[in-house]
Amino acid sequence: MSGHKHSCDGDHNHDETPEMGLQYSLYAKIDIENLECLNEKTEGSGKLVFKAWEERLNFEKFVESDVDEELLFNIPFTGNVKLKGIVVIGGEMDSHPSKMKLYKNRPHMSFDDVGVPADQEFDLHPDNAGTLEYSTKVVKFSSVHHLSVYFPRNFGNETTKIYYIGLRGEFSEAHRHGVTICTYEARPNVADHKADTFDTVGHEVQ
């Protein structure tokens, strides 16, 4: 079931709220080196749309799709995220994406994988200023270490253009269990000490 929410009604006015930059600061928690954007026309351009709220209207940085209108972002975080909302500033005219699907904790998705049911999907409306926020189901997106965002189509153009993707939510450091794994790996492997019994060609086993 798709849906959308205006965040600019009532007391939610982006332009008059100075803390918007803090609310949309999850871009700084992205493992940007490992972020993937599939079907981007210019290599590395998909990373440019994750930027500070104050930079959202910097239209010099954008990503455009290549062979068709589809774009797929694989976004790894440096910890766990509770995702609450997304803002998408798309291209002019018909190049603005018209639909968005979110997938939680499915690293390295490809276009072959997007047929599985999304964790949430939205019908998008043209937004060239960042005034629309799409609210996520917070319970479902409460522990996200990897987010895939799929834009299957736009409003009729051959290619899709996106200037900004803003992510609102909370961040917490990931808990590492590496010590436990290392202690298991440090145990001697009995098979290593039986190698000489299989040495049938007479080579000395070191």
SEDO-174071 format. One record per residue (C-alpha): residue number from 1; z, y, x. Coordinates in steps of 0.001 Angstrom, whole numbers, plus 524288, in hexadecimal, padded with zeros to 5 digits. Layout:
<zamars>
  seq     c3     c2     c1
  NUM      Z      Y      X
...
</zamars>
This chain:
<zamars>
  seq     c3     c2     c1
    1  80000  80000  80000
    2  7FBFE  80CD6  805E8
    3  80242  819D9  80430
    4  80471  8270A  80A4C
    5  80E53  831B3  80A0A
    6  80D4E  84046  80B85
    7  817BA  8450E  814C3
    8  814CB  85354  812B9
    9  81A76  85466  80505
   10  8282C  85936  80275
   11  8300D  85B94  80EB9
   12  82660  85439  81752
   13  81DDB  85EB9  81CF2
   14  818B1  85B4F  82A5C
   15  81512  86914  82E49
   16  822AD  86E78  82B96
   17  82A68  8634E  83196
   18  82D0A  86573  84010
   19  8324D  857C3  84240
   20  82564  8513F  83EAB
   21  822AC  84FD0  84D2B
   22  82F0A  847CC  84E8E
   23  82C33  83F7E  842A4
   24  81EA6  83C0F  84792
   25  822CA  8390D  8557F
   26  8205C  82A52  85555
   27  813A6  82C97  85CB6
   28  81C2B  82E18  868DD
   29  82167  8204B  866D5
   30  813F4  819F4  8672A
   31  81072  81186  872DB
   32  80456  819D1  87443
   33  7FEAF  8124D  87FD6
   34  7FDA6  80616  87774
   35  7F932  80CAC  86AEA
   36  7EC2A  8073F  86650
   37  7E218  80D94  85D8A
   38  7D6FF  804B1  8595E
   39  7C97F  80A40  8566A
   40  7CC38  8176F  85CBB
   41  7BFCC  81E57  860FF
   42  7C602  823FC  86D54
   43  7CEE4  81B0A  87509
   44  7DCFE  81F9F  874EE
   45  7DAEF  829B1  86A36
   46  7E354  8222F  8607D
   47  7EF5C  82574  8688E
   48  7ECCE  8340C  86709
   49  7F031  83496  85882
   50  7FE6A  83108  85B01
   51  803C1  83E3D  85EFF
   52  80E5A  84816  85C0E
   53  80F44  84DA2  84E49
   54  80C62  85B10  853E1
   55  7FFA1  855B1  8596D
   56  7FAF7  84F83  84CAC
   57  7F10F  85A5C  84A31
   58  7EB5D  85970  857DF
   59  7DDF6  854CB  8539D
   60  7D8F3  85370  8617E
   61  7DFC3  8463A  86263
   62  7DB11  83BF5  858CA
   63  7D5E1  82E39  85763
   64  7C913  82AA3  850D5
   65  7C4C1  81D05  84D2F
   66  7B8E6  8171B  853AD
   67  7B015  80D2E  84CE2
   68  7B573  80EC3  83F16
   69  7C076  815A8  837D8
   70  7CB77  80C47  83B9E
   71  7D695  80FB0  844EA
   72  7E1DF  806D5  848BB
   73  7EDAF  80B78  85077
   74  7F71C  80206  8570D
   75  80340  80A08  85A0E
   76  80E28  8041F  86265
   77  81B33  80B34  862CE
   78  824D6  80B83  86E0A
   79  82FB7  80744  864CC
   80  8321B  804E6  85653
   81  82DB7  80E8F  84C0F
   82  831C1  810B5  83E02
   83  8252A  81672  838B4
   84  826BE  81FC0  82D3E
   85  819F3  82705  82BE2
   86  80C5D  8297B  83141
   87  803C4  83594  83178
   88  7F524  83457  833E9
   89  7EC5E  83FF6  836E1
   90  7DE67  83B4F  835CF
   91  7D109  840DC  83853
   92  7C93E  84A9D  8308D
   93  7C16B  84755  82483
   94  7BF52  838C9  8227B
   95  7C413  8344C  82FF4
   96  7D252  83481  82B8B
   97  7D7CF  826AD  829AE
   98  7D9B2  822EC  81B79
   99  7E262  81703  81D18
  100  7ED34  812DE  8266F
  101  7F39C  80593  8286F
  102  80005  80341  83030
  103  803B7  7F698  8370D
  104  8111F  7F49D  83D0B
  105  813A5  7ED50  849CE
  106  8062A  7E723  84B65
  107  80235  7EACC  85964
  108  7F3FC  7EB13  85DAF
  109  7EDE5  7EA52  85037
  110  7DF14  7EA0C  84FAB
  111  7D5A0  7EC7E  84493
  112  7D5D7  7DDCD  8424A
  113  7E455  7DECD  83EF0
  114  7E422  7E9C8  834F3
  115  7E10D  7E080  829D2
  116  7EF52  7DC81  82913
  117  7F77F  7E3CF  81EFF
  118  7FC73  7F0C0  82434
  119  80AEE  7F3ED  823F7
  120  80734  8006D  81CE3
  121  7FAAF  8079A  819AF
  122  7F758  8152C  814EC
  123  7EC17  81C47  80EA7
  124  7EA83  82893  816D3
  125  7E6F4  8364B  812A5
  126  7DFBF  84011  81B41
  127  7E9E8  8475C  8233A
  128  7E5CA  850F1  82DCE
  129  7F312  85746  82FFD
  130  7FD34  84C59  82FAF
  131  802E3  84FCC  82267
  132  802D3  84200  81CD1
  133  80C69  83789  820DB
  134  80B01  82948  81D19
  135  8187B  8235C  81B88
  136  81A71  8158A  82056
  137  8232C  80B23  81A7B
  138  82E5F  80D76  823DF
  139  8348C  80029  82161
  140  82801  7F972  8258F
  141  825FB  80262  8314D
  142  83422  802D6  835FB
  143  83230  7FB70  842BA
  144  824AC  7FE36  84819
  145  82181  7FC08  8566F
  146  812D3  7FBCE  85424
  147  80AE7  80297  8498A
  148  7FC99  80044  84664
  149  7F5B6  80AAE  83E5A
  150  7E885  80721  838A3
  151  7DF0A  810CB  83288
  152  7D48A  8087F  82BD3
  153  7CC48  8136E  82632
  154  7CA93  821F5  82403
  155  7C4CE  82AA5  8197B
  156  7B6A5  82746  81C51
  157  7B36F  82B4E  82A34
  158  7ADBA  821C2  8340E
  159  7B93C  823DE  83D2F
  160  7C7A5  82714  83B6A
  161  7CE79  83218  84292
  162  7DD38  833CC  84441
  163  7E409  83F4F  84AB2
  164  7F248  83BB7  84904
  165  7FB13  83072  84510
  166  80947  83457  84377
  167  8140C  82A34  842A5
  168  82141  82DB2  83CC7
  169  82D39  82536  83E1D
  170  8387A  820ED  846AE
  171  83833  81AB2  85424
  172  841AC  81176  85ACB
  173  8412F  80B26  86820
  174  83CD2  7FCFE  86869
  175  846CE  7F2AB  86C22
  176  84214  7EA7C  87788
  177  8458F  7DC1F  878E7
  178  83F75  7DA2E  88639
  179  84C18  7D5DF  88CC3
  180  84D81  7CA40  883AF
  181  83F71  7C618  885FA
  182  84119  7C712  894BD
  183  84CEA  7BE1C  894ED
  184  84533  7B37C  88E22
  185  839CB  7B4EF  8976D
  186  842FA  7B435  8A315
  187  8471B  7A63B  89FFA
  188  840DE  79C3A  8A927
  189  83569  794CC  8A3C6
  190  83809  78649  8A5DF
  191  8297D  7835A  8A64B
  192  82846  78B95  8B299
  193  830C7  781D7  8BA07
  194  828F1  775F0  8B61D
  195  81BEC  77A8F  8BB73
  196  81C6E  77129  8C709
  197  81BEF  7654B  8BE15
  198  80E7D  76988  8B94A
  199  80909  76C1B  8C6E8
  200  80003  7604E  8C781
  201  7F682  76589  8D1B3
  202  80078  7662F  8DCAF
  203  801F9  774D7  8DDD8
  204  80F55  77982  8E1DF
  205  815D0  780B8  8D6BC
  206  81BCE  78D78  8DAF1
</zamars>
